[in-house]
């Protein structure tokens, strides 16, 4: 007898359907919003089995909700992971991921070029928990190797690093993580699985700020943690949340009981349960609706961004453009390797007029919105040195790619000609 190969739907089909069924009771086709705090138990035994992790089911929306479950299944399917956990924000996804892995006094290595808020979270909030970040440089792979110590518990990178234009060599860093025996965590917010699927390059955990391109319409803050199912949490017992009996769950060892989705379970039943950053089911619904058009939107973001980058590269007031879709860009080859469909919708460029010109440009745009978000259908602009990266020291700003002359664009899905015309008129005063 021959095995029939399992049919696997394509990405666009998964974006519309993964995780969703018509509602069994009402037959509603769109995913219903289960706007409830809690779920009724069948009887005392049913309640006991849910609380003891002996059965799957809904207890309380802080640790699970059927609307959020569809979002979790869909993002896990799109990323090619085994399971996912939806939470209140991208920062909450990072908090719960590290809380599941680290004990006070532990270290993790992070690429220096990251979203400014993550740099702050790692340098300040996490240090106050005794979790110590060690910075490395993704352009100097040996710096990751050098940063490994016996206390290292994880490596963290962004696939395409915010403020855009930087494509990370995920497979090379995954090899370093494997040699160090620690999981590689990839923030895939800017790429989305439409452009890059980090598990295919050796990542162990993928996280998202769903606030950006996954939701895609600038209307909901949310985050997702995806378990790649590939890491052996029991080896060497370095991750006690997963490898030691849990007193609050009758001695269950999560890494043994839940196999290749143990990380997602631990982040839910320990992290989300105890720290509490739940995603509202209403926001889960909005993010799910956004994901249905993910492949269409991201391709359009990429095509528009390339057209805008080409326009800026020719403009006399622009000193440089950092878009890996442009031939000659330092990340062009990495972009071709990791993101052949496009280099994303977010990138930076420099103004010859420096800080003042950056301030003048963001004041002069009309179609672009001047705000601190990315990944909206609308085109967005920010001058990081005066806003998102303001709290960093000058040297850290430059290291994070946010020097005084830098402007960041998140190119929307409007007509490219209108986006370019708006920049053209605003550059006159920059
Ligand atoms: N990761 C990246 C790459 C981001 O750009 C952001 C936000 O800008 C975050 C994480 C944090 O996400 P959130 O704002 O949803 O907490």
Boltz pocket constraint, residues with backbone or C-beta under 6 A from the ligand:
constraints:
  - pocket:
      binder: B
      contacts: [[A, 88], [A, 89], [A, 90], [A, 91], [A, 92], [A, 115], [A, 117], [A, 118], [A, 158], [A, 160], [A, 162], [A, 187], [A, 189], [A, 190], [A, 208], [A, 209], [A, 210], [A, 211], [A, 212], [A, 221], [A, 222], [A, 223], [A, 372]]
      max_distance: 6.0
